[in-house]
Amino acid sequence: MSINELQDELIEDFAFFEDWMQKYEYIIQLGKELPLIEEHYKTDDYIIKGCQSKVWLQPAFEAGVLNFKADSDAIITKGLVSLMVRVLSGHSPKEIAESDLYFIDKIGLKEHLSPTRANGLLSMVKQMKLYAMALHARV
Amino acid sequence: MEKLIGEAPRNIENTINFAYINEKILKNYDIHKIRADFPILKREVNGKPLVYFDNGATTQKPQVVIDAITNYYTNMNSNVHRGVHYLSQISTDAFEVTRRKVQAFINAKHDYEIIITKGTTDGLNLLAHCFGKAFVTAGDEILISAMEHHSNIVPWQMLCEEKGAFLKVIPMNEQGELDMDAYKQLLSAKTKLVSVTYVSNSLGTINPIAEMIRLAHERQIPVAVDAAQAIQHIPIDVQELDADFLLFSGHKVYAPTGVGVLYGKEALLNAMPPYQGGGDMIKEVTFEKTTYNELPFKFEAGTPNIEAGICLADALDYISEIGLEEIAAYEHELLAYATAALSKVPGIRFIGTAKEKSSVISFLITGTHPYDIGVILDKLGIAVRTGHHCAQPVMDQFGIPGTIRMSLAMYNTKEEVDSLVAGLIRAANMLL
């Protein structure tokens, strides 16, 4: 599936939630279910420091596609991180670099990408795109 | 104080000094009227009535202050200390009224000892720069405490780096109380200034500031008091305290943002060079030499935030009318109630359990991240601060990434505390 198809799928999933409680419970569940990154990768080499929560991002480029593993010390951030990884992981650097992440806005979680949230999420998305751009420039 | 409610046991649930609480004062405190004075308290957030517990960051503004802002731009707007025309005169007069109101509010000896700044951070930078230039040389020491806000750390670090001086830190114990024995040991012939917070913004600890000043003065060391978290909660008399400098921000005491105060003793201020160069701070300028204006204008270069400066007087009038003693008593009772109520939340861990506390409760809920709690509370219309509160060294000492901080103001209620407790239990149930 393309990045946009994955985004549209998530938007459809989230349309079923009737209130913020259900939405957040789902995100928290995602955060709990996914041990996204091995402990030994949780080092300063992979850290993206938000003011409030930390995010670790580990990229891997193989067979023309860029894969991401990521994690956070805060569970809601971790759930949101897993959504980002689900949408962006497994695509070519070109696709990732050129992607427009509209799903966060559409599922009503835009505030989490605001710079004032300082949860590291915005920096993570930027970092994902930077990796993709660097690789795209190289190939 | 008249009849006291009684002595509090010394444990985690009750670290409040009940000597502050006075039944008669509490009976006369008209919380409904006070709440009605703050229009923002009527609004909803995320479909829920706003519960605002982030007063340590900034306080809400009463209608009289909001009206004063409108009145300034509607009827007075003009630059201060410049024109001979009518508007400039009335805005200058109003601005100078603030200086005298601040003087009275903290009982300074002279109005020209009140320097109008942009805020506490601005004042601390001014102080570090100008005091440093006048008095600090290589090998000297500046003494701060382990519970300072970054604003009372970084300017001194910058000064020390520039001068080859050393920053020394008064340690604190697990309750978040300063180690006074260590403090006495740290005061030395090399100490040029002690700069400490009156009330910790991250822990709520009230430091024994009068005693600390007395001890420093025994060795002729001046003391600067960061009163950013004290001015709105504790009556302050700079002459009685014998503080050499004292700083606070307007926006934490119900005034607009962008205005603050640096109080300094006349002799010290006169011995310090100006901070920034520009308009208002000069007496005479030629290309060869500039002579500087006298106090307080020497430290007030450029056009100030006139609107905020003028309206600070309205905010001080507002709380003076209700009475800071009354506000302090009410807030103390609320703090005691909140501490007891929060201690019933499963898994709660208080950070900062000093015997003397003011209006701040910092805590964690075991197994959850402060950020997650903050996000869910926000959905419930409850505003708290989460994170390190610009006091990373404090968080490091407790080995935590941050805390959830509730900070009270004169308009908060027990019902709001109950909402917070219910919200926390709900958040914890979602997260755990």
Interface residues (C-beta under 8 A of the other chain):
Chain A: W20 M21 Y24 E25 I28 C51 Q52 S53 K54 D73 A74 I75 I76 T77 H112 A118 N119
Chain B: N46 T368 H369 P370 Y371 D372 G374 V375 I376 K379 T386 G387 H388 P401 G402 M430 L431
